[in-house]
Amino acid sequence: MAVTSRALARRLTATVVSCYRGRRQAPAVPIAATATAAVQRTVKPERARRLCDVFINHRGADTKRTVAGLLYDRLVQLNLRPFLDNRTMEPGDKLYDSINNAILDCKVGIAIFSPRYCESFFCLHELAMLLEAGKKLIPIFCDVKPSDLLVADVQSHPPEEIERFRKALQEAKYTVGITFDSQNGNWSELVSRTTEIVAKSIKEERGR
């Protein structure tokens, strides 16, 4: 069941600190105060400008230079507005605000699952937010089987958040998606097929 934008903002307050610790680019300094302040400054949904049509959820170290980047470029060519963190944000943008607003605002989410996807709790947090917001999700299983995707127990994260991530991952794994083998697959066909599905999904969502 979809939850309200306000509820998602409150959820972000409780989870953003633990999730960002799993991101390789996370700052070395303590971020609790910064994260809390960022959430407090989050733009209210009713006043937020439209940031994107499609949110690309991915583990950057695995797929940013391949499928995620290729999809972003193709979607831009189709005059759609995809969100891909460092390709979309500009110097001075607030990281947490930008990602939070993009997820709340997008029509469709693309989740690119890779072998080490579940090592990033930030990726899992984005996935959970997309599904909690009731967004249509298009999974791409790149070099990984759905059955191989598991959320490990990590003592630094609250048990309820681990369960939240597992629930989101389970839902995504049982959503019909696209499987791709980077060794033998055709990148152009993958991008074309995915963008066709995305464009159709956005049209359907806008028609509701």
TIDOPA-832481 format. One record per residue (C-alpha): residue in three letters; x, y, z; residue number from 1. Coordinates in steps of 0.25 Angstrom, whole numbers, plus 5000, padded with zeros to 4 digits. Example, Ala and Ser with C-alpha at 12.3 -4.5 7.8 and 13.67 -1.06 7.14 Angstrom:
BEGIN
+------+------+------+------+-----+
: rest :   c1 :   c2 :   c3 :  nr :
+------+------+------+------+-----+
:  ala : 5049 : 4982 : 5031 :   1 :
:  ser : 5055 : 4996 : 5029 :   2 :
+------+------+------+------+-----+
//
This chain:
BEGIN
+------+------+------+------+-----+
: rest :   c1 :   c2 :   c3 :  nr :
+------+------+------+------+-----+
:  met : 5000 : 5000 : 5000 :   1 :
:  ala : 5005 : 5014 : 4996 :   2 :
:  val : 5009 : 5023 : 5008 :   3 :
:  thr : 5008 : 5038 : 5008 :   4 :
:  ser : 5019 : 5047 : 5004 :   5 :
:  arg : 5020 : 5052 : 5019 :   6 :
:  ala : 5021 : 5038 : 5024 :   7 :
:  leu : 5033 : 5035 : 5015 :   8 :
:  ala : 5040 : 5048 : 5019 :   9 :
:  arg : 5038 : 5043 : 5034 :  10 :
:  arg : 5044 : 5030 : 5029 :  11 :
:  leu : 5056 : 5036 : 5023 :  12 :
:  thr : 5059 : 5043 : 5036 :  13 :
:  ala : 5060 : 5030 : 5043 :  14 :
:  thr : 5068 : 5022 : 5032 :  15 :
:  val : 5077 : 5032 : 5025 :  16 :
:  val : 5088 : 5031 : 5034 :  17 :
:  ser : 5090 : 5016 : 5034 :  18 :
:  cys : 5087 : 5015 : 5020 :  19 :
:  tyr : 5098 : 5025 : 5015 :  20 :
:  arg : 5109 : 5018 : 5023 :  21 :
:  gly : 5108 : 5007 : 5013 :  22 :
:  arg : 5111 : 5016 : 5001 :  23 :
:  arg : 5126 : 5016 : 4997 :  24 :
:  gln : 5126 : 5031 : 4994 :  25 :
:  ala : 5120 : 5034 : 5008 :  26 :
:  pro : 5128 : 5045 : 5016 :  27 :
:  ala : 5138 : 5041 : 5027 :  28 :
:  val : 5132 : 5051 : 5037 :  29 :
:  pro : 5120 : 5048 : 5046 :  30 :
:  ile : 5107 : 5051 : 5038 :  31 :
:  ala : 5096 : 5049 : 5048 :  32 :
:  ala : 5094 : 5064 : 5050 :  33 :
:  thr : 5096 : 5067 : 5035 :  34 :
:  ala : 5086 : 5056 : 5031 :  35 :
:  thr : 5076 : 5061 : 5042 :  36 :
:  ala : 5077 : 5075 : 5037 :  37 :
:  ala : 5076 : 5071 : 5022 :  38 :
:  val : 5063 : 5064 : 5025 :  39 :
:  gln : 5057 : 5076 : 5033 :  40 :
:  arg : 5060 : 5084 : 5020 :  41 :
:  thr : 5053 : 5074 : 5011 :  42 :
:  val : 5044 : 5082 : 5001 :  43 :
:  lys : 5030 : 5079 : 5004 :  44 :
:  pro : 5024 : 5070 : 4993 :  45 :
:  glu : 5013 : 5080 : 4990 :  46 :
:  arg : 5023 : 5091 : 4987 :  47 :
:  ala : 5034 : 5082 : 4980 :  48 :
:  arg : 5037 : 5084 : 4966 :  49 :
:  arg : 5037 : 5072 : 4957 :  50 :
:  leu : 5051 : 5066 : 4957 :  51 :
:  cys : 5049 : 5054 : 4948 :  52 :
:  asp : 5040 : 5044 : 4941 :  53 :
:  val : 5049 : 5032 : 4944 :  54 :
:  phe : 5058 : 5029 : 4956 :  55 :
:  ile : 5069 : 5019 : 4953 :  56 :
:  asn : 5073 : 5011 : 4965 :  57 :
:  his : 5086 : 5004 : 4964 :  58 :
:  arg : 5100 : 5001 : 4971 :  59 :
:  gly : 5109 : 5011 : 4964 :  60 :
:  ala : 5122 : 5003 : 4965 :  61 :
:  asp : 5115 : 4992 : 4957 :  62 :
:  thr : 5106 : 4998 : 4947 :  63 :
:  lys : 5108 : 5013 : 4946 :  64 :
:  arg : 5118 : 5012 : 4934 :  65 :
:  thr : 5109 : 5002 : 4927 :  66 :
:  val : 5094 : 4999 : 4927 :  67 :
:  ala : 5091 : 5011 : 4937 :  68 :
:  gly : 5099 : 5021 : 4928 :  69 :
:  leu : 5094 : 5016 : 4915 :  70 :
:  leu : 5079 : 5016 : 4920 :  71 :
:  tyr : 5081 : 5030 : 4925 :  72 :
:  asp : 5086 : 5035 : 4911 :  73 :
:  arg : 5075 : 5028 : 4904 :  74 :
:  leu : 5064 : 5033 : 4912 :  75 :
:  val : 5069 : 5047 : 4911 :  76 :
:  gln : 5069 : 5045 : 4896 :  77 :
:  leu : 5054 : 5042 : 4897 :  78 :
:  asn : 5052 : 5055 : 4904 :  79 :
:  leu : 5049 : 5048 : 4917 :  80 :
:  arg : 5055 : 5053 : 4930 :  81 :
:  pro : 5063 : 5041 : 4937 :  82 :
:  phe : 5070 : 5043 : 4950 :  83 :
:  leu : 5083 : 5037 : 4952 :  84 :
:  asp : 5090 : 5043 : 4964 :  85 :
:  asn : 5103 : 5049 : 4958 :  86 :
:  arg : 5098 : 5051 : 4944 :  87 :
:  thr : 5086 : 5059 : 4949 :  88 :
:  met : 5090 : 5067 : 4961 :  89 :
:  glu : 5099 : 5079 : 4960 :  90 :
:  pro : 5109 : 5085 : 4970 :  91 :
:  gly : 5102 : 5092 : 4982 :  92 :
:  asp : 5090 : 5082 : 4981 :  93 :
:  lys : 5086 : 5075 : 4994 :  94 :
:  leu : 5088 : 5060 : 4992 :  95 :
:  tyr : 5077 : 5055 : 5002 :  96 :
:  asp : 5067 : 5066 : 4997 :  97 :
:  ser : 5070 : 5063 : 4982 :  98 :
:  ile : 5069 : 5048 : 4984 :  99 :
:  asn : 5057 : 5048 : 4993 : 100 :
:  asn : 5049 : 5058 : 4984 : 101 :
:  ala : 5052 : 5050 : 4971 : 102 :
:  ile : 5047 : 5037 : 4977 : 103 :
:  leu : 5034 : 5044 : 4982 : 104 :
:  asp : 5032 : 5051 : 4969 : 105 :
:  cys : 5036 : 5040 : 4958 : 106 :
:  lys : 5026 : 5032 : 4951 : 107 :
:  val : 5034 : 5019 : 4949 : 108 :
:  gly : 5046 : 5013 : 4956 : 109 :
:  ile : 5057 : 5005 : 4949 : 110 :
:  ala : 5064 : 4996 : 4959 : 111 :
:  ile : 5077 : 4990 : 4953 : 112 :
:  phe : 5081 : 4978 : 4962 : 113 :
:  ser : 5095 : 4974 : 4961 : 114 :
:  pro : 5103 : 4963 : 4969 : 115 :
:  arg : 5108 : 4973 : 4980 : 116 :
:  tyr : 5095 : 4982 : 4980 : 117 :
:  cys : 5091 : 4977 : 4993 : 118 :
:  glu : 5104 : 4981 : 5000 : 119 :
:  ser : 5099 : 4996 : 4998 : 120 :
:  phe : 5088 : 4999 : 5009 : 121 :
:  phe : 5087 : 5012 : 5002 : 122 :
:  cys : 5082 : 5005 : 4989 : 123 :
:  leu : 5072 : 4996 : 4998 : 124 :
:  his : 5067 : 5009 : 5004 : 125 :
:  glu : 5064 : 5015 : 4991 : 126 :
:  leu : 5057 : 5002 : 4986 : 127 :
:  ala : 5049 : 5002 : 4999 : 128 :
:  met : 5045 : 5016 : 4997 : 129 :
:  leu : 5040 : 5014 : 4983 : 130 :
:  leu : 5031 : 5002 : 4986 : 131 :
:  glu : 5026 : 5009 : 4999 : 132 :
:  ala : 5022 : 5021 : 4990 : 133 :
:  gly : 5014 : 5012 : 4981 : 134 :
:  lys : 5023 : 5014 : 4969 : 135 :
:  lys : 5023 : 5005 : 4957 : 136 :
:  leu : 5036 : 4997 : 4958 : 137 :
:  ile : 5044 : 4991 : 4946 : 138 :
:  pro : 5055 : 4981 : 4951 : 139 :
:  ile : 5067 : 4978 : 4942 : 140 :
:  phe : 5075 : 4966 : 4947 : 141 :
:  cys : 5089 : 4969 : 4942 : 142 :
:  asp : 5098 : 4957 : 4944 : 143 :
:  val : 5090 : 4952 : 4956 : 144 :
:  lys : 5078 : 4943 : 4958 : 145 :
:  pro : 5067 : 4948 : 4967 : 146 :
:  ser : 5069 : 4936 : 4976 : 147 :
:  asp : 5083 : 4941 : 4979 : 148 :
:  leu : 5079 : 4954 : 4984 : 149 :
:  leu : 5079 : 4954 : 4999 : 150 :
:  val : 5080 : 4965 : 5010 : 151 :
:  ala : 5090 : 4961 : 5021 : 152 :
:  asp : 5088 : 4964 : 5036 : 153 :
:  val : 5097 : 4976 : 5039 : 154 :
:  gln : 5098 : 4980 : 5054 : 155 :
:  ser : 5100 : 4995 : 5051 : 156 :
:  his : 5086 : 4995 : 5045 : 157 :
:  pro : 5073 : 4994 : 5053 : 158 :
:  pro : 5066 : 4980 : 5051 : 159 :
:  glu : 5053 : 4987 : 5047 : 160 :
:  glu : 5061 : 4994 : 5035 : 161 :
:  ile : 5067 : 4980 : 5031 : 162 :
:  glu : 5053 : 4975 : 5031 : 163 :
:  arg : 5048 : 4987 : 5023 : 164 :
:  phe : 5059 : 4984 : 5012 : 165 :
:  arg : 5056 : 4970 : 5012 : 166 :
:  lys : 5041 : 4972 : 5009 : 167 :
:  ala : 5044 : 4982 : 4998 : 168 :
:  leu : 5055 : 4973 : 4992 : 169 :
:  gln : 5045 : 4961 : 4992 : 170 :
:  glu : 5034 : 4969 : 4985 : 171 :
:  ala : 5044 : 4973 : 4974 : 172 :
:  lys : 5049 : 4959 : 4972 : 173 :
:  tyr : 5035 : 4955 : 4970 : 174 :
:  thr : 5032 : 4966 : 4960 : 175 :
:  val : 5034 : 4962 : 4945 : 176 :
:  gly : 5047 : 4968 : 4940 : 177 :
:  ile : 5058 : 4967 : 4930 : 178 :
:  thr : 5070 : 4958 : 4932 : 179 :
:  phe : 5083 : 4961 : 4925 : 180 :
:  asp : 5096 : 4954 : 4924 : 181 :
:  ser : 5107 : 4965 : 4921 : 182 :
:  gln : 5116 : 4954 : 4915 : 183 :
:  asn : 5107 : 4949 : 4904 : 184 :
:  gly : 5096 : 4959 : 4904 : 185 :
:  asn : 5094 : 4971 : 4894 : 186 :
:  trp : 5095 : 4984 : 4901 : 187 :
:  ser : 5087 : 4992 : 4891 : 188 :
:  glu : 5076 : 4982 : 4891 : 189 :
:  leu : 5075 : 4983 : 4906 : 190 :
:  val : 5075 : 4998 : 4906 : 191 :
:  ser : 5064 : 4999 : 4894 : 192 :
:  arg : 5055 : 4988 : 4901 : 193 :
:  thr : 5056 : 4995 : 4915 : 194 :
:  thr : 5053 : 5009 : 4909 : 195 :
:  glu : 5042 : 5004 : 4901 : 196 :
:  ile : 5036 : 4998 : 4914 : 197 :
:  val : 5039 : 5011 : 4922 : 198 :
:  ala : 5032 : 5020 : 4912 : 199 :
:  lys : 5020 : 5012 : 4911 : 200 :
:  ser : 5019 : 5011 : 4926 : 201 :
:  ile : 5020 : 5026 : 4928 : 202 :
:  lys : 5009 : 5028 : 4917 : 203 :
:  glu : 5000 : 5019 : 4925 : 204 :
:  glu : 5003 : 5026 : 4939 : 205 :
:  arg : 5001 : 5040 : 4933 : 206 :
:  gly : 4987 : 5035 : 4927 : 207 :
:  arg : 4982 : 5031 : 4941 : 208 :
+------+------+------+------+-----+
//
